[in-house]
Amino acid sequence: MVIANATVLVAALLSVGQVRYELDQGATLSQRDSGIGFTEPTPSASRPPAAQPGRPGARPSVGPTGPGTQVPGGTGTTGPGGGSGGSGGAVGAPAQPLVTVPDFGLRTQGVTPTSVLIGADYDKTGCGGAGALASQFGAAVTGDPEKAFAAFVRHVNETGGIRGRTLKFVSVDDGGLYCPERHQAAALELVDQKKVFLDIAGLHEVSDLLAPRRLPFYGGRATIAEQNKQGDGQFQLYQDADGDFANWAAFGRNYLGSKTNTPCLIHPDTPDFNNLEKVLKRALAKQGLAFKTTIAYADDPSTAQQQATTAAIKMKGDGCKQVWLIANNFLADVFFTNAADQQRWYPTWTWTARTGGIDFALAGNLMNQNQWKNAVGLTTRIKPGQSPLDGQCARIYNKYYGGDGQSGSAAVTVACHSILTTTEAMKRAIDRTGVLTGNSLMLGVDAIRGDFAWEAFVPLTYSVPAPGKARDRTGYDLQTVATWNTDKRDYDFPQYPKYWRVLGPGGAGAVDIRPSFKNTYAPPKK
């Protein structure tokens, strides 16, 4: 499953019992202002701006491209050629030669000379009891997905739109985890009824149905093999599991001392996570490591307390000194830390950013504090106060819904990264090719090369060249060490500014993240 909305975030949890959390925004958010990512801000308008050198003109024009057609005007960092560019429109055209649009075989719909329609799928009705689970946490934690998406869509349109086009948004009900009978209907609604340009995918099951229909989507499967099977048209935020787990395993050997500190593993008992377990175990084996005990828990709230207690008793009895956590999101881990505390068992807890939101202050505050003070994991966050983008998502949301207490919620986080990242790719597609089509979108994704971040996280880097070339469809590549600070109620970053693709012996292989803050992207100019 893809973490793409707050309802999914809650529905995926095991159970957490009664938890209280108060978000202290003032303690965690910087007040410095900034634009979207590391990019130059676009003109503030919801309609096509006046003509400028290298920017969209005032007169919309539809510019279809045929097989092997070179579109005049524009620029790009690379220029894969060949194939069909599909059909679609461009508002004006940059002034430098554009690159040829390869044929990725993707459909183009939802695009007019003046607008772009995108969609998102999530469990809108709290199907199968998901709504009851959400109510346990409250709006400060889960947020309202519709309000969150609306805020960031408005932000995009008030800062220039999609190179002059108005961004439009629609959502559909996918039934979430507990109502799979709605998955196919959601996919058909997005493709055939709403006719969206792309989907922000809330579930793997929906993106699996979109892939053969050749609709682009943001999200998708975790491993490189699964992504290759789904084919072109996808890109996502989190690092592929192959690279993530290679780093995590090296982190275990070279930082956590997992060779002598017996590790155990907890994950949901689903086909997706059972597959990820195999990938992680292969990565551990390459480092000479192995789990002593593996707990695969059922996603069943009615037996949650019994499952967590049984798991804690077993892992304590097996002598587990470390607990490695993988899940869709952090909520299930709250219950496990409470169960461990009840058993007076205090292992080291470890994780990577793959478990959605676990490296946020919100998540750390929900955990049992006696347990989470022993947490140390890998994060894509930038140390608070260091990035010029600190608090950007909350600032944007508060501009439209200030005072509702939801600016730090899961819904706002998801809407922020998904809307800002997908729109950035669309803008760069137009810059590089002069048109916005399903095929050109992939060149827009390909143009994001360490010069864009949606918040105070490591910049995103993709590689989606011409068909037949190796792909990197996931944005994150680097992580650093994070430990929980019970006094600050947030994470410390003891190795900052060092970030790793793979953490080597003695910390070898580190990259200094700070120079990336100066990376900028500007649309082509004369």
RODO-2510 file (C-alpha; in nm, 4 decimals, decimal comma):
residues 526
     n   res          X          Y          Z
     1     m     0,0000     0,0000     0,0000
     2     v     0,1079     0,3559    -0,0722
     3     i     0,0848     0,6159     0,2019
     4     a    -0,1170     0,8750     0,0165
     5     n    -0,3829     0,9993     0,2556
     6     a    -0,4680     1,0294     0,6204
     7     t    -0,7557     0,7824     0,6156
     8     v    -0,5281     0,5118     0,4795
     9     l    -0,2724     0,6103     0,7402
    10     v    -0,5212     0,5342     1,0166
    11     a    -0,6906     0,2368     0,8541
    12     a    -0,3601     0,0531     0,8214
    13     l    -0,2832     0,0526     1,1908
    14     l    -0,2940    -0,2501     1,4153
    15     s    -0,4446    -0,0639     1,7123
    16     v    -0,3211     0,1920     1,9588
    17     g    -0,5777     0,2000     2,2371
    18     q    -0,6350     0,5384     2,3980
    19     v    -0,3650     0,7864     2,3058
    20     r    -0,3435     1,1578     2,3717
    21     y    -0,1327     1,3948     2,1695
    22     e    -0,1091     1,7714     2,1552
    23     l     0,0805     1,9238     1,8672
    24     d     0,2996     2,2127     1,9691
    25     q     0,3428     2,3802     1,6328
    26     g     0,5439     2,6683     1,7668
    27     a     0,8170     2,4377     1,8942
    28     t     0,8611     2,2496     1,5676
    29     l     0,7972     2,4901     1,2830
    30     s     1,0354     2,7521     1,1550
    31     q     0,8792     3,0843     1,0589
    32     r     1,1101     3,1475     0,7661
    33     d     0,9311     3,1885     0,4355
    34     s     1,0198     3,0090     0,1135
    35     g     0,8811     2,8947    -0,2199
    36     i     0,8088     2,5476    -0,3516
    37     g     1,1138     2,3280    -0,3159
    38     f     1,4449     2,4691    -0,4348
    39     t     1,2786     2,6361    -0,7321
    40     e     1,2263     2,9891    -0,8487
    41     p     0,8669     3,1008    -0,7792
    42     t     0,6402     3,1298    -1,0827
    43     p     0,4248     3,4347    -1,1542
    44     s     0,1244     3,4685    -0,9245
    45     a    -0,1783     3,4041    -1,1426
    46     s    -0,4485     3,1461    -1,1971
    47     r    -0,4667     3,2215    -1,5721
    48     p    -0,1934     3,2182    -1,8384
    49     p     0,0547     3,4999    -1,7610
    50     a     0,1650     3,7629    -2,0060
    51     a     0,4303     3,6527    -2,2490
    52     q     0,7847     3,6615    -2,1149
    53     p     1,1130     3,5361    -2,2594
    54     g     1,1373     3,1671    -2,1821
    55     r     0,7996     3,1515    -2,0083
    56     p     0,4486     3,0511    -2,1202
    57     g     0,2773     3,3128    -2,3350
    58     a    -0,0649     3,4677    -2,2999
    59     r    -0,2198     3,2750    -2,5891
    60     p    -0,2826     2,9066    -2,5202
    61     s    -0,1933     2,6778    -2,8080
    62     v    -0,2400     2,3046    -2,8492
    63     g     0,0762     2,1445    -2,9782
    64     p     0,0378     1,7756    -3,0637
    65     t     0,3450     1,5775    -3,1562
    66     g     0,3579     1,2677    -3,3713
    67     p     0,5976     0,9730    -3,3873
    68     g     0,9554     1,0932    -3,3797
    69     t     0,8506     1,4593    -3,3917
    70     q     1,0913     1,7244    -3,2649
    71     v     0,9012     2,0079    -3,0979
    72     p     1,0580     2,3518    -3,1571
    73     g     1,1679     2,5701    -2,8662
    74     g     1,2615     2,4786    -2,5027
    75     t     1,5458     2,3053    -2,3223
    76     g     1,6346     2,0151    -2,0957
    77     t     1,9307     1,8614    -1,9184
    78     t     1,9120     1,5459    -2,1294
    79     g     1,7599     1,4689    -2,4655
    80     p     1,6400     1,1140    -2,5203
    81     g     1,4897     1,0771    -2,8655
    82     g     1,2569     0,8596    -3,0686
    83     g     0,9004     0,7464    -3,0257
    84     s     0,5679     0,9205    -3,0084
    85     g     0,4927     1,2196    -2,7930
    86     g     0,1187     1,1587    -2,7808
    87     s    -0,1143     1,4576    -2,7911
    88     g    -0,1772     1,7490    -2,5594
    89     g    -0,1428     2,1229    -2,5265
    90     a     0,1237     2,3689    -2,4260
    91     v     0,0651     2,7224    -2,3052
    92     g     0,3173     2,9156    -2,5071
    93     a     0,6679     2,7723    -2,5497
    94     p     1,0160     2,8341    -2,4119
    95     a     1,2607     2,9857    -2,6531
    96     q     1,5322     2,7193    -2,6772
    97     p     1,5218     2,3880    -2,8699
    98     l     1,3067     2,1293    -2,6982
    99     v     1,3807     1,7607    -2,6599
   100     t     1,1956     1,4889    -2,8449
   101     v     0,9256     1,3160    -2,6417
   102     p     0,9856     0,9394    -2,6301
   103     d     0,6947     0,6991    -2,6524
   104     f     0,6433     0,5556    -2,3038
   105     g     0,3065     0,4241    -2,4165
   106     l     0,1119     0,6443    -2,1744
   107     r    -0,2322     0,7925    -2,2280
   108     t    -0,3027     1,1639    -2,2203
   109     q    -0,6329     1,2941    -2,0885
   110     g    -0,7494     1,5613    -1,8471
   111     v    -0,5344     1,8271    -2,0173
   112     t    -0,6683     2,1332    -2,1985
   113     p    -0,4866     2,4488    -2,3093
   114     t    -0,6016     2,6160    -1,9865
   115     s    -0,6288     2,3409    -1,7215
   116     v    -0,4982     2,0096    -1,5883
   117     l    -0,7180     1,7667    -1,3919
   118     i    -0,5498     1,5315    -1,1450
   119     g    -0,7059     1,2856    -0,9006
   120     a    -0,6487     1,1006    -0,5760
   121     d    -0,8009     0,7846    -0,4352
   122     y    -0,8548     0,7188    -0,0669
   123     d    -1,1105     0,5742     0,1743
   124     k    -1,3468     0,8707     0,1789
   125     t    -1,6236     0,7065     0,3818
   126     g    -1,4272     0,5217     0,6505
   127     c    -1,5273     0,1870     0,5028
   128     g    -1,5140    -0,1221     0,7223
   129     g    -1,4631     0,0652     1,0472
   130     a    -1,1705     0,2821     0,9330
   131     g    -1,3636     0,5912     1,0355
   132     a    -1,3982     0,4657     1,3911
   133     l    -1,0242     0,4100     1,4081
   134     a    -0,9595     0,7612     1,2780
   135     s    -1,1772     0,9124     1,5477
   136     q    -0,9488     0,7685     1,8162
   137     f    -0,6765     1,0115     1,7147
   138     g    -0,8603     1,3270     1,6203
   139     a    -0,8098     1,5865     1,3510
   140     a    -0,4704     1,7082     1,4787
   141     v    -0,3228     1,3678     1,3901
   142     t    -0,5229     1,2498     1,0893
   143     g    -0,6427     1,5772     0,9376
   144     d    -0,9013     1,6243     0,6632
   145     p    -0,7749     1,5038     0,3222
   146     e    -1,0209     1,7161     0,1227
   147     k    -0,9210     2,0368     0,2997
   148     a    -0,5537     1,9471     0,2734
   149     f    -0,5629     1,8779    -0,0998
   150     a    -0,7735     2,1903    -0,1570
   151     a    -0,5175     2,4065     0,0219
   152     f    -0,2232     2,2920    -0,1879
   153     v    -0,4171     2,3052    -0,5138
   154     r    -0,5087     2,6671    -0,4337
   155     h    -0,1448     2,7388    -0,3516
   156     v    -0,0299     2,6041    -0,6875
   157     n    -0,2876     2,8091    -0,8746
   158     e    -0,2050     3,1266    -0,6840
   159     t     0,1641     3,0877    -0,7694
   160     g     0,1292     3,0475    -1,1451
   161     g    -0,0517     2,7170    -1,1893
   162     i     0,1035     2,4607    -1,4220
   163     r     0,2962     2,7064    -1,6372
   164     g    -0,0235     2,9053    -1,6775
   165     r    -0,2744     2,6215    -1,6676
   166     t    -0,5172     2,5997    -1,3769
   167     l    -0,4728     2,2895    -1,1631
   168     k    -0,7994     2,1059    -1,0962
   169     f    -0,8484     1,8208    -0,8508
   170     v    -1,0969     1,5394    -0,7916
   171     s    -1,0970     1,2523    -0,5407
   172     v    -1,2600     0,9081    -0,5528
   173     d    -1,3444     0,6522    -0,2858
   174     d    -1,1216     0,3423    -0,3038
   175     g    -1,2670     0,1707     0,0060
   176     g    -0,9320     0,1571     0,1832
   177     l    -0,7896    -0,1624     0,3233
   178     y    -1,1154    -0,3026     0,4541
   179     c    -1,3385    -0,2756     0,1441
   180     p    -1,1402    -0,4213    -0,1483
   181     e    -1,4553    -0,4532    -0,3580
   182     r    -1,4261    -0,0788    -0,4257
   183     h    -1,0721    -0,0842    -0,5651
   184     q    -1,1575    -0,1618    -0,9255
   185     a    -1,4465     0,0830    -0,9303
   186     a    -1,2119     0,3576    -0,8082
   187     a    -0,9628     0,2880    -1,0865
   188     l    -1,2358     0,2856    -1,3533
   189     e    -1,3835     0,6083    -1,2192
   190     l    -1,0460     0,7825    -1,2361
   191     v    -0,9663     0,6634    -1,5884
   192     d    -1,3009     0,6448    -1,7669
   193     q    -1,5352     0,8818    -1,5824
   194     k    -1,3244     1,1582    -1,4289
   195     k    -1,0588     1,1209    -1,7001
   196     v    -0,7783     1,2539    -1,4813
   197     f    -0,4315     1,3263    -1,6166
   198     l    -0,2660     1,1401    -1,3282
   199     d    -0,3640     0,9834    -0,9965
   200     i    -0,2157     1,0256    -0,6518
   201     a    -0,2496     0,6584    -0,5645
   202     g    -0,3692     0,5678    -0,2167
   203     l    -0,3417     0,1907    -0,2517
   204     h    -0,1159    -0,0509    -0,4374
   205     e    -0,4287    -0,2330    -0,5435
   206     v    -0,5525     0,0767    -0,7280
   207     s    -0,2184     0,1626    -0,8869
   208     d    -0,1935    -0,1999    -1,0042
   209     l    -0,5173    -0,1416    -1,1959
   210     l    -0,4050     0,1943    -1,3354
   211     a    -0,0756     0,0619    -1,4720
   212     p    -0,2238    -0,1581    -1,7492
   213     r    -0,4559     0,1292    -1,8440
   214     r    -0,1424     0,3390    -1,8978
   215     l    -0,2523     0,6229    -1,6720
   216     p     0,0382     0,7989    -1,4952
   217     f     0,0327     0,7783    -1,1169
   218     y     0,2269     0,9035    -0,8158
   219     g     0,2932     0,6068    -0,5880
   220     g     0,3329     0,2393    -0,6644
   221     r     0,5067    -0,0751    -0,5535
   222     a     0,8121    -0,0807    -0,3287
   223     t     1,0727    -0,2964    -0,5026
   224     i     1,2489    -0,2323    -0,8316
   225     a     1,1229    -0,5638    -0,9728
   226     e     0,7629    -0,4731    -0,8888
   227     q     0,8036    -0,1251    -1,0371
   228     n     0,9462    -0,2712    -1,3571
   229     k     0,6479    -0,5054    -1,3758
   230     q     0,4065    -0,2130    -1,3417
   231     g     0,5950    -0,0325    -1,6173
   232     d     0,6355     0,3326    -1,7087
   233     g     0,4072     0,6060    -1,5892
   234     q     0,4842     0,5904    -1,2172
   235     f     0,7027     0,7870    -0,9797
   236     q     0,6960     0,8102    -0,6022
   237     l     0,8488     0,9697    -0,2962
   238     y     1,0032     0,6916    -0,0880
   239     q     1,3209     0,5138    -0,1895
   240     d     1,2825     0,1717    -0,3469
   241     a     1,2990    -0,1072    -0,0907
   242     d     1,6128    -0,2526    -0,2495
   243     g     1,8215     0,0572    -0,1769
   244     d     1,6481     0,1355     0,1505
   245     f     1,7074    -0,2115     0,2911
   246     a     2,0680    -0,2235     0,1707
   247     n     2,1307     0,0927     0,3724
   248     w     1,9338    -0,0338     0,6730
   249     a     2,1236    -0,3631     0,6818
   250     a     2,4574    -0,1783     0,6609
   251     f     2,3329     0,0556     0,9346
   252     g     2,2573    -0,2498     1,1497
   253     r     2,6023    -0,3942     1,1059
   254     n     2,8098    -0,0753     1,1164
   255     y     2,6128     0,1442     1,3570
   256     l     2,3710    -0,0614     1,5684
   257     g     2,6013    -0,3559     1,6248
   258     s     2,3317    -0,6008     1,5146
   259     k     2,5893    -0,8775     1,4791
   260     t     2,5994    -0,9144     1,8579
   261     n     2,2764    -0,7370     1,9579
   262     t     2,0160    -0,9933     1,8550
   263     p     1,7648    -0,8334     1,6124
   264     c     1,3997    -0,9271     1,5636
   265     l     1,1501    -0,8053     1,3016
   266     i     0,7859    -0,6864     1,3162
   267     h     0,5699    -0,6232     1,0091
   268     p     0,2079    -0,6618     0,8898
   269     d     0,1039    -1,0063     0,7676
   270     t     0,0133    -0,9084     0,4112
   271     p     0,1467    -1,0288     0,0746
   272     d     0,3175    -0,6936     0,0254
   273     f     0,5048    -0,6975     0,3557
   274     n     0,5760    -1,0686     0,3448
   275     n     0,7538    -0,9973     0,0178
   276     l     0,9413    -0,7051     0,1745
   277     e     1,0490    -0,9350     0,4571
   278     k     1,2266    -1,1530     0,2020
   279     v     1,3982    -0,8521     0,0456
   280     l     1,5143    -0,7275     0,3863
   281     k     1,6419    -1,0687     0,4932
   282     r     1,8479    -1,0940     0,1742
   283     a     1,9974    -0,7530     0,2467
   284     l     2,0793    -0,8594     0,6029
   285     a     2,2403    -1,1819     0,4842
   286     k     2,4821    -0,9801     0,2689
   287     q     2,5934    -0,8089     0,5907
   288     g     2,6251    -1,1397     0,7757
   289     l     2,3103    -1,0710     0,9811
   290     a     1,9855    -1,2561     1,0475
   291     f     1,6693    -1,2042     1,2510
   292     k     1,6185    -1,4393     1,5422
   293     t     1,2407    -1,3880     1,5543
   294     t     0,9945    -1,2458     1,3022
   295     i     0,6479    -1,1305     1,4053
   296     a     0,3935    -1,0858     1,1224
   297     y     0,0805    -0,9358     1,2778
   298     a    -0,2743    -0,9516     1,1446
   299     d    -0,4411    -0,6205     1,0621
   300     d    -0,7271    -0,6945     1,3001
   301     p    -0,8119    -0,4316     1,5627
   302     s    -1,0321    -0,6750     1,7559
   303     t    -0,7285    -0,8904     1,8457
   304     a    -0,4691    -0,6116     1,8528
   305     q    -0,3998    -0,6077     2,2249
   306     q    -0,3606    -0,9827     2,2418
   307     q    -0,1320    -0,9871     1,9367
   308     a     0,0952    -0,7121     2,0662
   309     t     0,1210    -0,8634     2,4145
   310     t     0,1948    -1,2087     2,2736
   311     a     0,4599    -1,0625     2,0431
   312     a     0,6292    -0,8703     2,3242
   313     i     0,6391    -1,1774     2,5482
   314     k     0,7909    -1,3904     2,2725
   315     m     1,0552    -1,1389     2,1661
   316     k     1,1543    -1,0729     2,5246
   317     g     1,1811    -1,4450     2,5861
   318     d     1,3873    -1,4921     2,2715
   319     g     1,6369    -1,2345     2,3932
   320     c     1,5717    -0,9772     2,1202
   321     k     1,7857    -0,6719     2,1911
   322     q     1,6713    -0,4832     1,8808
   323     v     1,3293    -0,4580     1,7166
   324     w     1,3238    -0,3675     1,3487
   325     l     0,9915    -0,2145     1,2406
   326     i     0,8363    -0,2082     0,8924
   327     a     0,4786    -0,0958     0,8353
   328     n     0,2657     0,1279     0,6138
   329     n     0,2899     0,3897     0,8852
   330     f     0,3860     0,4394     1,2468
   331     l     0,0506     0,3897     1,4207
   332     a     0,0774     0,0151     1,4796
   333     d     0,4161     0,0677     1,6443
   334     v     0,2560     0,2812     1,9135
   335     f     0,0719    -0,0224     2,0394
   336     f     0,3818    -0,2423     2,0254
   337     t     0,5845     0,0035     2,2325
   338     n     0,3062     0,0131     2,4908
   339     a     0,3005    -0,3677     2,5045
   340     a     0,6784    -0,3807     2,5478
   341     d     0,6584    -0,1349     2,8347
   342     q     0,3955    -0,3471     3,0063
   343     q     0,6388    -0,6396     2,9864
   344     r     0,9251    -0,4241     3,1196
   345     w     1,1288    -0,5108     2,8154
   346     y     1,3406    -0,2300     2,6697
   347     p     1,4988    -0,3139     2,3333
   348     t     1,6447    -0,0722     2,0796
   349     w     1,3770     0,0186     1,8254
   350     t     1,4885     0,0863     1,4692
   351     w     1,3192     0,1833     1,1431
   352     t     1,3679     0,3714     0,8173
   353     a     1,1629     0,6428     0,6506
   354     r     0,9768     0,3646     0,4606
   355     t     0,7410     0,3422     0,7590
   356     g     0,5420     0,6534     0,6768
   357     g     0,5659     0,9373     0,9275
   358     i     0,7681     0,7451     1,1853
   359     d     1,0454     1,0055     1,1743
   360     f     0,8060     1,2947     1,2430
   361     a     0,7757     1,4547     1,5859
   362     l     0,4058     1,3666     1,5784
   363     a     0,4886     0,9948     1,5639
   364     g     0,7579     1,0081     1,8308
   365     n     0,5219     1,1791     2,0725
   366     l     0,2595     0,9094     2,0245
   367     m     0,5027     0,6303     2,1136
   368     n     0,5519     0,5027     2,4669
   369     q     0,8220     0,7395     2,5876
   370     n     0,9926     0,4843     2,8133
   371     q     1,0458     0,2762     2,5019
   372     w     1,1017     0,5351     2,2320
   373     k     1,3932     0,6947     2,4123
   374     n     1,5750     0,3843     2,2870
   375     a     1,4763     0,4483     1,9231
   376     v     1,7400     0,5021     1,6544
   377     g     1,6648     0,4860     1,2845
   378     l     1,7254     0,6273     0,9397
   379     t     1,5432     0,9386     0,8200
   380     t     1,5165     1,1575     0,5126
   381     r     1,4467     1,4637     0,7279
   382     i     1,6811     1,7595     0,7523
   383     k     1,7825     1,8624     1,1027
   384     p     1,5317     2,1220     1,2319
   385     g     1,6448     2,4779     1,1735
   386     q     1,8873     2,3893     0,8938
   387     s     1,6744     2,3783     0,5788
   388     p     1,5223     2,6919     0,4218
   389     l     1,2044     2,4856     0,3756
   390     d     1,1363     2,4189     0,7437
   391     g     0,7625     2,4375     0,8073
   392     q     0,6695     2,5086     0,4460
   393     c     0,3739     2,2662     0,4400
   394     a     0,2197     2,4118     0,7566
   395     r     0,2659     2,7670     0,6319
   396     i     0,0905     2,6937     0,3058
   397     y    -0,1956     2,5107     0,4753
   398     n    -0,2413     2,7795     0,7413
   399     k    -0,2774     3,0415     0,4712
   400     y    -0,6128     2,8849     0,3839
   401     y    -0,7205     2,7022     0,6993
   402     g    -0,5257     2,8688     0,9777
   403     g    -0,6474     2,7970     1,3267
   404     d    -0,8030     2,4558     1,2653
   405     g    -0,5110     2,2769     1,4351
   406     q    -0,4500     2,0385     1,1433
   407     s    -0,1378     2,1880     0,9868
   408     g     0,0819     1,9147     1,1352
   409     s    -0,1536     1,6286     1,0436
   410     a    -0,0916     1,3291     0,8220
   411     a    -0,3374     1,4630     0,5631
   412     v    -0,1448     1,7881     0,5270
   413     t     0,1881     1,6096     0,4988
   414     v     0,0605     1,3765     0,2275
   415     a    -0,1167     1,6495     0,0305
   416     c     0,1930     1,8682     0,0545
   417     h     0,4431     1,6216    -0,0876
   418     s     0,2072     1,4748    -0,3470
   419     i     0,0729     1,8007    -0,4899
   420     l     0,4051     1,9872    -0,4836
   421     t     0,6007     1,6983    -0,6356
   422     t     0,3540     1,6096    -0,9115
   423     t     0,3073     1,9714    -1,0142
   424     e     0,6823     2,0261    -1,0225
   425     a     0,7136     1,7327    -1,2630
   426     m     0,4359     1,8729    -1,4847
   427     k     0,6002     2,2144    -1,5008
   428     r     0,9341     2,0684    -1,5984
   429     a     0,7660     1,8499    -1,8600
   430     i     0,6379     2,1634    -2,0310
   431     d     0,9761     2,3329    -1,9963
   432     r     1,1584     2,0427    -2,1611
   433     t     0,9143     1,9465    -2,4339
   434     g     0,6677     2,2312    -2,4895
   435     v     0,3705     1,9989    -2,4267
   436     l     0,2044     1,8278    -2,1328
   437     t     0,1235     1,4671    -2,2135
   438     g     0,1486     1,1378    -2,0281
   439     n     0,4723     1,0734    -2,2145
   440     s     0,6240     1,4181    -2,1609
   441     l     0,5458     1,3933    -1,7886
   442     m     0,8152     1,1277    -1,7598
   443     l     1,0725     1,3750    -1,8932
   444     g     0,9508     1,6229    -1,6345
   445     v     1,0127     1,3647    -1,3643
   446     d     1,3517     1,2891    -1,5169
   447     a     1,4433     1,6589    -1,4884
   448     i     1,4193     1,6512    -1,1078
   449     r     1,7811     1,5873    -1,0196
   450     g     1,8590     1,6965    -0,6631
   451     d     1,7223     2,0489    -0,7094
   452     f     1,3747     2,0104    -0,5592
   453     a     1,2454     1,9305    -0,2101
   454     w     0,8879     1,9580    -0,0894
   455     e     0,9825     2,0394     0,2719
   456     a     1,2806     2,0072     0,5075
   457     f     1,3768     1,6686     0,3628
   458     v     1,6558     1,5549     0,1336
   459     p     1,6096     1,6722    -0,2271
   460     l     1,4485     1,4327    -0,4729
   461     t     1,6385     1,2708    -0,7588
   462     y     1,4806     1,0703    -1,0402
   463     s     1,6044     0,9128    -1,3606
   464     v     1,3430     0,8216    -1,6204
   465     p     1,5231     0,8398    -1,9559
   466     a     1,4025     0,6961    -2,2868
   467     p     1,2304     0,3546    -2,2867
   468     g     1,4719     0,0666    -2,2456
   469     k     1,7046     0,2561    -2,0131
   470     a     1,7527     0,1932    -1,6410
   471     r     1,4997     0,3659    -1,4184
   472     d     1,5042     0,5378    -1,0809
   473     r     1,1361     0,6065    -1,0171
   474     t     1,1779     0,6925    -0,6481
   475     g     1,2792     1,0328    -0,5164
   476     y     1,4769     0,9654    -0,2006
   477     d     1,8272     0,8179    -0,2102
   478     l     1,9879     0,9422     0,1140
   479     q     1,9121     0,9040     0,4854
   480     t     2,0801     1,0037     0,8096
   481     v     2,0638     0,8817     1,1693
   482     a     1,7849     1,0001     1,3999
   483     t     1,7397     0,9342     1,7729
   484     w     1,4428     1,0319     1,9883
   485     n     1,4879     1,3084     2,2456
   486     t     1,2233     1,2809     2,5184
   487     d     1,3018     1,6290     2,6532
   488     k     1,2725     1,8072     2,3169
   489     r     0,9859     1,5825     2,2073
   490     d     1,1505     1,5592     1,8683
   491     y     1,4316     1,3736     1,6984
   492     d     1,8016     1,4496     1,7286
   493     f     2,0321     1,4147     1,4278
   494     p     2,3665     1,3056     1,5765
   495     q     2,5405     1,2579     1,2399
   496     y     2,4144     1,5738     1,0666
   497     p     2,5143     1,6927     0,8029
   498     k     2,6177     1,3402     0,7003
   499     y     2,3710     1,1396     0,4871
   500     w     2,4201     0,7949     0,3350
   501     r     2,3092     0,5898     0,0417
   502     v     2,4786     0,2977     0,2197
   503     l     2,6347     0,3547     0,5622
   504     g     2,9779     0,1965     0,5549
   505     p     3,2156     0,0863     0,8331
   506     g     3,3079     0,3778     1,0556
   507     g     3,0502     0,5932     0,8784
   508     a     3,2187     0,5644     0,5409
   509     g     3,0339     0,6844     0,2333
   510     a     2,8743     0,9915     0,3889
   511     v     2,7511     1,2857     0,1810
   512     d     2,7317     1,6392     0,3204
   513     i     2,3709     1,7438     0,2587
   514     r     2,4219     2,1188     0,2991
   515     p     2,5413     2,2035    -0,0549
   516     s     2,2116     2,0702    -0,1902
   517     f     2,0274     2,3621    -0,0297
   518     k     2,1842     2,5858    -0,2960
   519     n     2,0693     2,3700    -0,5868
   520     t     1,8155     2,5629    -0,7933
   521     y     1,6062     2,5072    -1,1006
   522     a     1,4875     2,7810    -1,3347
   523     p     1,2710     2,7490    -1,6460
   524     p     1,4625     2,7959    -1,9716
   525     k     1,5308     3,1521    -2,0790
   526     k     1,6732     3,3157    -2,3898
***
